[in-house]
Structure formats: structure tokens, C-alpha cells
Amino acid sequence: MDKEDKSKEPDTVEPGSEWNWNHLWFDRRFHLAILILCSLLIFLGRPTSASLRNYDDAYYAQKGKEILQSQDWWILRWNGTPDFANPPFPFWTLALAFKGFGVSGYSAILPSALFALLTVVLTYRFAEILFRDRWLAFCSAFILLFPGYFVENGRRCMLDATETFLVTAALYGFWRGLQRPNYFWLFAIASGCAILTKSILGLFPLIIVAGFLLVNRLESPIPWKAIALSFGGSLVLGGSWFVINWTGYGDAFVKEHFARQIMEKAVSDTKPWYHIFGYLQDLLKNYWPWVPVTFIGLSLMARQNWVKRDSATLLLLIWVAVIIGGLSLATTKMLRYILPAFPALALVTAKTLADWLPQKRQLQAVPYMIAFLFVVVLLINATPWEIKQSKTLSPNSVDVRTLAPLIKQNTPANQEVMNFRLSQWNPRSVLMFYGDRMLSNPVREYANLIRHMQDRPDAVWLTSIEEYRTLEKQFPDLTLLILAQGKYASFTSRANRLNIRYDLSR
């Protein structure tokens, strides 16, 4: 059975025929059932650990929460103040999750987890369409899941899993649109939403497609009109937020979003020239065991396309080159920024393995891959297993999450929680999300602390437990401990002791 025939065989064994394991291993419905079930349990497993980190999960979750509070879906806010750092699409999904399931850390993670799951399924389908090989398709989805960096981002309240799905969906829509032009609507909508997720980084699908059309010589007629309309539609959809915010806030929007959020991250004179290899270094550290296969596969595909164009592999090469190559030029580098290239890397790796392995070895590998998926599911959902690299398999921000309800109860809605010798930014976001209270800029000196407590004796303070112990020793009659939890302590002035409440049932 060659690979072409394998992709066209029936999905199930005919009734009455002898059971054939080969059919099961190549059955699309079986593959997708395994992938969907395991992905759900991997991305949404261990819900007790679904508490948000201060950077950047709680910051993003708060923006989604404030959409519900303000009922303004176009002007994002943080602590009631317009915030122009990010376009709104991911926060729309957060607001819908909060509206449907309540405001919680688990609801905050839900959109990323679902988009990550859809990316796994779409990667399978994309591989099947590109190469007509179901083993390759299943292998692509498996490689996307492991190593676990993609999983880690799918279990966080971040923007990158959403952007990865949208880029993948846009390119899938483009590829299908070459044969069936109605799919260009998927390309247009997904590309527009990608811009509404990551601003200029959302232009990646348009750049990849433009590069592909420029370099490739397609044998079939190109539907230029449909492509042009889809490009225009994506730019209109993606540009809508920019027009609305610029119309309302003018230079303030431009300076915050473009000058500070984009240009400062993209350009710097302090980085040495070899910083452009930063992402290659990250992949060499974090993409095992696939690194050798992936880089060999990219080299082989590049050599193949140098001699004769192959549309499927050329699309993957341009996909990887545009995202990783483009972001390598920027000053600020985080591995999650290139997450939208991970489906392409998975496809390249799986294609290389499929070319190397005979069908007998491919068949033998399937049950081992499925067993590995189920082992990971059990480790996440039935054990306290943690790994050093993971930030989502153990609870985050437990201390502030525990203190937040009590701080909220004892602080008026319009009054800041005072900050004694903590960071300006940590744990500000997580306190805002779980407690609806703003942490002030830090007070550093004891003299200023005493003055503030005299001026506002009813204020509630937050500090580290070590700082509170020192403070209590030096000024034993000044403060009253409200509650200490982990590394943090909440306190107030002793003059306010009769006003402190501990009844959280009200």
C-alpha cells in the first residue's frame, strides 16, 4: 500500500470483514478522537493549579474582565484606564469565557486551551491535505504537542496560542482556497483576527502568502481576484481597532501602541549583531528530541525547492522563514513569540520522518505515540507530577490569591492597597484580578510609612513577611497584622483594628 492509496482508503473496516489493525491506525476518526480527548485533558487538566501568574497572565485576564465591567468591546482598559498595548480579539474571547463560566483563573485559561486544541486538530488536517498521508498527519500533531513548550503556552492566559491558531487557520484557508476559492473567507477572517491579536505580528499570514505567490510557480490558474479580496478583507477587519482607537485618542494611542509597545521591542542599539541567532539557540535548547530531524528536513526541503518547486514544502519553508527570520531581527526575543511557527516545524519534522521510515515502522510507532499521550494525560490529571520547566503544573500566586478576598473586604473600591517595599509591578496584576484592588507604588522609607499611616489610618497595606517582622520589631505599637500567607503579609494601623472584618460570607 503506497501513501497515496493509504490516504484514500475507507475510514472504517467494512461490516463483517476481519478486523484489521492497519485500518485503525490509519483511520482519521480514530486519530482525531485520540487527539481531541488527550489534548482536552492535557490543556485543561489539573484545574486546581489554574491560578494565574502575575506576568503576564493576570495582566491579560484583567483586561478581559474589564470588558465585562465597562461593556466597551473596542477600548480596552486596565484599572479603568484605557490601555492601548494590545488589540482586542483575545480579550473578547476572555470576556465571553468570563460571561459564560464566571470570572476565575480556570475561565481565563479556557480560550488559550481551546485554541491550542484546535491548532492540534488543524495541524493534523493540514498535513493530511498537504501530503495525503494520515500517519504523517498524526505524527505532526504529536510533534506539535511534544516537547511541551506548545502545551505550556496552551495552559496559560496568554496571546500566543490564540495567534498560533489564527496563523495556522489563515494558511490552511489559503491552501484550500487555491482549489476551492470559498475558503479564502477563512483566510481573510483568520488573518484579520490575527492582526486583532498581535498587531503587526498578525500580518504574518499575509506576508507568508505574498512570499509564496512571489516565489512559487503554480501550475493551476491562480484566483487573483479572490486573493485580492481576501487580503483587503483581512486588512479592513484587522485595521478596525486601530482606526477606532486612533480616532478616539490620537497621538496618545500612537505613542503607546506603536512607539512604546512595538518600536522599543524591535529596535535597540545595545544588542550585539549575533543576537539574530537567538531563536536558533532557543530551538537548539528546547526543541529536543526533534532538533536534528527538523533541521535536516528544512535543509532537504530547501535543496529540493532550489532544483524544482514543490508547493507544499515551499509553503512550510516560507512559513518558518518569515516568522523565525523576521522575529530574529527584533531586539526583544522570547521563544513564545515564534510559537506560530511551531505547526510548520511539526509538519517539516513529520514529513522528514515519513520519508525515512518504511510503512512497517510507521505502523509500529503509532501505538507507542498513543501510549505516550495517555501516560502524559495520567501524569497531569492523576498525579502531583511537576517538571522544572513547567509553570502551569503547580499553582501560581497562591499567597496573593488567598489574601485578595480579605484585602478586598477591608478596602473601599476606590482606595489603593498600600505597598511597603514590594516591587512596583509584582504582585499588582494578580491582586487586581483576584481582589479588584490596585496596589500602589511602593513606599520605601519608614518615615514615609509612618506619615502615610497617620494620614490614612484605615488603609490596608501589603508587604513581604520578612519586612513585616522587621517592622513589628522596630514599631511594636504601630501596626496590626490582618493576615500572613506564604511570603506576603497584609496589615493596617493599630488605630484601625476595630474596623477589620474577617467574615467573607458577606
C-alpha positions in Angstrom: 0.0 0.0 0.0 1.6 3.3 -1.0 1.0 6.6 0.7 -1.4 7.8 -2.0 -3.6 4.8 -1.6 -3.4 5.0 2.2 -4.9 8.4 2.3 -7.9 7.4 0.2 -8.8 4.1 1.9 -12.1 4.0 3.9 -12.2 5.4 7.4 -13.6 2.2 8.9 -13.4 -1.5 8.2 -16.4 -2.8 6.2 -19.0 -4.7 8.3 -18.4 -8.4 8.5 -14.8 -8.2 7.4 -11.9 -9.5 9.5 -10.7 -6.9 12.0 -7.6 -5.2 10.5 -5.4 -3.2 12.9 -3.9 -1.3 9.9 -7.2 0.3 9.2 -7.5 1.5 12.8 -4.0 3.0 12.8 -4.8 5.0 9.6 -8.4 5.9 10.5 -9.0 9.6 10.6 -11.8 9.4 13.1 -9.7 7.3 15.4 -6.8 9.7 15.2 -8.9 12.8 15.8 -10.8 11.1 18.7 -7.5 10.3 20.4 -6.0 13.8 19.7 -9.1 15.7 20.9 -9.6 13.6 24.0 -5.9 13.8 25.1 -5.5 17.4 24.1 -8.5 18.4 26.2 -7.1 16.5 29.2 -3.6 17.9 28.7 -4.5 21.6 28.1 -7.3 21.7 30.7 -6.1 19.1 33.1 -5.3 19.6 36.8 -7.8 22.5 37.3 -6.7 23.1 40.9 -3.5 24.6 39.5 -5.3 27.0 37.3 -4.2 30.1 39.1 -2.6 33.0 37.2 0.9 34.3 37.2 1.4 38.0 37.8 3.4 38.2 34.5 1.6 38.3 32.1 -1.4 36.0 32.7 -3.2 38.1 35.3 -2.5 41.3 33.4 -4.2 40.0 30.3 -7.1 38.4 32.3 -7.8 41.7 34.0 -8.3 43.3 30.6 -10.9 40.7 29.7 -12.6 41.2 33.0 -12.9 44.9 32.5 -14.6 44.4 29.1 -17.5 43.0 31.1 -17.4 45.8 33.6 -17.3 48.6 31.1 -19.3 46.9 28.3 -16.9 48.6 25.9 -15.6 46.0 23.5 -13.3 48.3 21.5 -11.5 50.4 24.1 -9.5 48.0 26.4 -9.0 49.1 30.0 -6.8 48.3 32.9 -7.9 49.6 36.3 -10.4 51.7 34.4 -7.8 53.5 32.3 -7.7 53.0 28.5 -4.8 50.6 27.7 -3.5 50.5 24.1 -0.8 47.9 24.4 -2.8 45.0 22.8 -5.6 44.7 20.2 -8.8 43.2 21.5 -9.5 39.8 19.9 -8.0 37.6 22.7 -9.8 39.8 25.3 -13.1 39.3 23.6 -12.7 35.6 24.0 -11.7 36.1 27.6 -14.8 38.2 28.3 -17.0 35.6 26.7 -15.4 32.9 28.8 -16.0 35.0 32.0 -19.5 35.7 31.0 -20.3 32.1 30.4 -18.4 30.4 33.2 -17.7 33.2 35.8 -14.5 35.1 36.5 -11.8 32.7 37.6 -8.3 31.6 36.7 -9.8 28.5 35.0 -12.0 30.6 32.8 -9.1 32.8 31.9 -7.1 29.8 30.7 -10.0 28.3 28.7 -9.7 30.3 25.4 -6.0 29.6 25.1 -6.6 25.9 25.8 -9.4 25.6 23.2 -7.4 27.5 20.6 -4.4 25.2 21.3 -6.6 22.1 20.9 -8.0 23.5 17.6 -4.4 24.0 16.4 -3.6 20.4 17.1 -6.6 19.3 15.1 -5.9 21.8 12.3 -2.3 20.7 12.1 -3.4 17.1 11.6 -5.8 18.2 8.8 -3.3 20.5 7.2 -0.7 17.7 7.0 -3.3 15.3 5.5 -4.3 17.9 2.9 -0.7 18.8 2.0 0.8 15.3 1.8 -2.1 12.8 1.7 -0.6 10.7 4.5 -2.5 10.0 7.7 0.4 8.7 9.6 2.3 11.9 8.8 -0.8 13.9 9.9 -1.0 12.1 13.3 2.8 12.4 13.7 2.6 16.1 13.0 0.0 16.6 15.7 2.1 14.5 18.1 5.2 16.5 17.4 3.3 19.8 18.0 2.4 18.6 21.5 5.8 17.3 22.5 8.2 18.7 23.5 5.8 20.5 25.9 6.5 24.2 25.1 3.4 24.4 23.0 1.4 22.7 25.7 2.8 25.1 28.3 1.6 28.1 26.4 -1.8 26.5 25.8 -2.3 26.2 29.5 -1.7 29.9 30.2 -3.8 33.1 29.8 -1.6 34.5 27.0 -1.9 35.6 23.4 0.5 33.2 21.7 -1.7 30.1 21.5 -4.5 32.2 20.0 -2.2 33.8 17.5 -0.8 30.3 16.5 -4.2 29.0 15.8 -5.2 32.1 13.7 -2.0 31.9 11.6 -2.4 28.2 11.0 -6.1 28.7 10.1 -5.3 31.5 7.7 -2.7 29.5 5.9 -5.0 26.4 5.8 -7.7 28.6 4.3 -5.3 29.9 1.7 -4.1 26.5 0.7 -7.7 25.1 0.4 -8.7 28.3 -1.4 -6.4 27.6 -4.3 -8.7 24.7 -5.2 -11.9 25.9 -3.7 -12.0 29.8 -3.6 -14.7 30.0 -1.0 -12.0 29.0 1.6 -10.4 32.4 1.1 -13.1 33.7 3.5 -11.4 31.6 6.2 -8.0 33.2 5.2 -9.5 36.7 5.4 -11.2 36.3 8.7 -8.3 34.4 10.4 -5.8 36.9 9.1 -7.9 39.9 10.3 -8.3 38.3 13.7 -4.5 37.6 13.8 -3.9 41.4 13.4 -6.5 42.0 16.1 -4.5 39.7 18.3 -0.8 40.6 17.8 -0.9 43.9 15.8 1.8 44.0 13.2 2.8 40.4 14.0 -0.6 39.4 12.9 0.5 40.3 9.3 2.5 37.1 9.2 -0.2 35.2 7.2 -0.3 37.9 4.5 3.5 38.1 4.3 3.8 34.3 4.0 1.2 34.1 1.3 2.7 37.0 -0.6 6.1 35.4 -0.4 4.7 32.1 -1.6 2.9 33.6 -4.6 6.0 35.5 -5.5 8.4 32.6 -5.4 6.2 29.7 -6.5 5.0 28.9 -10.0 1.7 27.2 -9.6 0.5 25.0 -12.5 -3.2 25.7 -11.9 -4.7 29.2 -12.5 -4.4 31.5 -9.5 -7.7 33.1 -8.4 -6.1 36.5 -8.1 -9.4 38.3 -7.6 -10.4 36.1 -4.6 -6.9 36.5 -3.2 -7.0 40.3 -3.5 -10.5 40.5 -1.9 -9.3 38.3 1.0 -6.2 40.5 1.5 -8.4 43.6 1.5 -11.0 42.0 3.9 -8.3 40.9 6.4 -6.8 44.4 6.4 -10.2 46.1 6.9 -11.1 43.7 9.8 -7.7 43.9 11.4 -7.4 47.6 11.0 -10.8 48.4 12.5 -9.4 48.6 16.1 -6.6 50.8 15.1 -8.9 53.3 13.4 -11.4 53.3 16.3 -8.6 53.9 18.9 -6.7 56.5 16.8 -10.0 58.4 16.2 -10.7 58.5 19.8 -7.3 59.0 21.3 -5.0 60.2 18.6 -1.3 60.7 19.4 -1.8 59.0 22.9 -2.7 55.8 21.1 0.0 56.0 18.5 2.8 56.7 21.1 1.6 53.9 23.4 0.9 51.2 20.9 3.5 51.8 18.2 6.3 53.8 19.8 6.5 52.1 23.2 5.0 48.6 22.6 6.4 47.9 19.2 9.4 50.0 18.4 11.1 49.7 21.8 10.9 45.9 21.5 12.0 45.8 17.9 14.9 48.3 17.9 17.9 48.7 20.2 21.5 49.8 19.7 22.7 47.8 22.8 22.4 44.3 21.3 25.4 42.7 19.6 25.0 41.7 15.9 24.8 38.0 16.8 21.6 38.4 18.7 19.9 37.5 15.4 20.7 33.8 16.1 18.9 33.9 19.5 15.9 31.9 18.3 18.0 29.3 16.7 19.8 28.9 20.0 16.5 28.6 21.8 15.3 25.9 19.5 18.6 24.0 20.0 17.9 24.1 23.7 14.2 23.5 23.8 13.1 21.5 20.7 14.5 18.1 21.5 14.3 15.3 20.5 13.3 16.7 17.1 16.1 19.2 16.5 18.3 17.0 14.2 15.3 15.8 12.2 13.8 19.3 11.9 17.0 21.0 10.7 17.8 18.2 8.3 14.3 18.3 7.0 14.5 22.1 6.4 17.8 21.6 4.6 16.4 18.9 2.4 13.3 20.8 1.5 15.3 23.9 0.7 17.6 21.9 -1.6 14.6 20.2 -3.2 13.0 23.6 -3.9 16.2 25.0 -5.3 16.1 22.4 -8.1 12.3 22.2 -8.6 9.5 23.9 -6.8 7.3 21.8 -4.6 4.3 23.9 -3.4 3.6 22.0 -0.2 7.2 22.1 1.2 7.8 25.6 -0.2 4.8 26.9 1.9 6.3 25.4 5.0 9.8 26.8 4.3 8.4 30.3 3.8 6.2 29.9 6.9 9.2 29.1 9.1 11.5 31.7 7.4 9.1 34.6 7.7 8.2 34.1 11.4 11.6 32.9 12.8 13.7 35.0 10.4 11.6 38.1 10.8 11.4 38.0 14.6 15.2 37.2 14.8 15.8 40.8 13.6 13.9 42.2 16.6 15.8 43.1 19.8 13.3 41.5 22.3 13.3 37.7 22.0 11.1 35.3 23.8 10.6 31.8 22.5 6.8 32.1 22.7 6.9 34.9 20.1 7.7 32.3 17.4 5.0 29.8 18.6 3.1 30.4 15.3 6.0 28.7 13.5 5.6 25.5 15.6 2.9 23.9 13.5 5.1 24.4 10.4 8.1 22.9 12.3 5.9 19.9 13.3 4.9 19.4 9.6 8.5 19.6 8.4 9.7 17.1 11.1 6.8 14.6 10.4 7.4 14.8 6.6 11.1 14.0 7.1 10.3 11.1 9.4 7.7 9.8 7.0 10.2 9.9 4.1 12.8 8.0 6.2 10.6 5.3 7.9 9.2 2.4 6.0 5.4 1.8 6.5 6.0 -1.1 8.8 8.0 1.1 11.2 5.3 3.8 10.9 2.7 1.3 12.0 4.8 0.1 14.9 5.2 3.7 16.1 1.5 4.6 16.3 0.6 2.6 19.5 3.7 3.9 21.2 2.7 7.5 20.4 -0.8 6.9 21.7 0.5 5.2 24.8 2.8 8.2 25.4 -0.2 10.6 25.1 -2.2 8.6 27.7 0.8 8.5 30.0 1.1 12.3 29.9 -2.7 12.6 30.5 -2.4 10.4 33.6 0.6 12.2 34.9 -1.2 15.6 34.6 -4.6 14.5 35.9 -3.9 11.7 38.4 -0.6 12.6 40.0 1.1 15.6 41.6 3.8 15.4 38.9 5.7 18.6 38.2 8.7 19.3 36.0 11.2 22.1 36.4 10.4 23.7 33.1 6.7 23.9 33.6 5.0 26.9 35.1 1.4 25.5 34.9 1.6 22.2 36.6 1.7 23.8 40.1 -0.5 26.6 41.5 0.7 30.1 40.9 0.2 33.2 43.1 -1.4 31.2 45.9 -0.3 33.7 48.5 -2.0 36.7 47.0 -5.0 34.7 45.8 -5.6 33.7 49.4 -5.1 37.3 50.7 -7.1 39.0 48.0 -10.7 38.4 49.3 -9.8 39.7 52.8 -8.0 42.7 51.3 -11.0 43.5 49.1 -13.4 43.2 52.1 -11.4 45.7 54.1 -10.5 48.2 51.4 -13.1 50.6 49.7 -13.4 50.1 46.0 -11.8 53.4 45.1 -8.9 53.1 47.6 -5.5 51.6 46.7 -3.8 48.9 48.7 -0.6 50.5 50.1 2.7 48.9 49.1 5.6 48.7 51.6 8.8 47.7 49.9 7.4 45.4 47.3 8.0 45.7 43.6 6.0 48.3 41.7 4.6 45.6 39.4 4.5 42.4 41.4 2.0 41.3 42.7 0.0 44.2 41.2 -1.7 42.4 38.4 -2.7 39.3 40.3 -4.1 41.4 43.2 -6.1 43.4 40.7 -7.6 40.3 39.1 -8.4 38.3 42.2 -9.1 41.2 44.6 -10.3 44.1 42.4 -7.9 46.4 44.2 -4.9 48.4 42.9 -1.5 48.1 44.6 0.1 51.5 45.0 3.6 52.4 44.0 6.0 51.2 46.8 6.8 53.2 50.0 10.4 52.5 50.8 11.3 54.6 53.9 9.9 54.0 57.5 9.4 57.8 57.9 7.1 57.8 54.9 5.3 54.7 56.1 4.6 56.3 59.5 3.4 59.5 57.8 1.0 57.6 55.5 -0.4 55.6 58.4 -1.0 58.8 60.3 -2.7 60.5 57.4 -4.8 57.4 56.4 -5.1 55.1 59.4 -7.8 53.0 57.7 -5.5 52.0 54.8 -4.6 48.3 54.2 -1.0 47.5 53.4 0.8 44.6 51.7 4.4 43.7 52.2 6.7 40.7 52.5 6.5 38.6 55.6 10.2 39.4 56.3 9.6 43.2 56.1 6.6 42.9 58.4 8.6 41.1 61.0 11.2 43.8 60.9 8.6 46.5 61.1 6.8 44.9 64.0 10.1 44.7 66.0 11.0 48.3 65.4 7.5 49.7 65.9 5.5 47.2 68.0 2.6 49.5 68.7 2.2 50.9 65.1 0.7 48.0 63.1 -1.9 45.3 63.2 -1.4 42.1 61.2 -4.6 41.2 59.2 -3.3 38.0 57.7 0.0 36.5 56.6 0.1 33.9 53.8 3.2 32.4 52.4 5.7 35.2 51.6 3.2 38.1 52.0 1.6 39.9 54.9 -1.3 42.2 54.9 -1.5 44.8 57.7 -3.1 48.0 58.8 -2.6 50.6 61.6 -3.4 49.6 65.1 -5.8 52.5 65.2 -7.9 50.7 62.6 -8.2 47.4 64.5 -11.9 47.7 65.3 -12.8 48.1 61.6 -11.2 45.0 60.3 -13.6 42.3 59.2 -13.0 38.6 58.6 -16.5 37.5 57.5 -16.1 36.7 53.8 -19.6 35.3 53.6 -21.0 38.9 53.2 
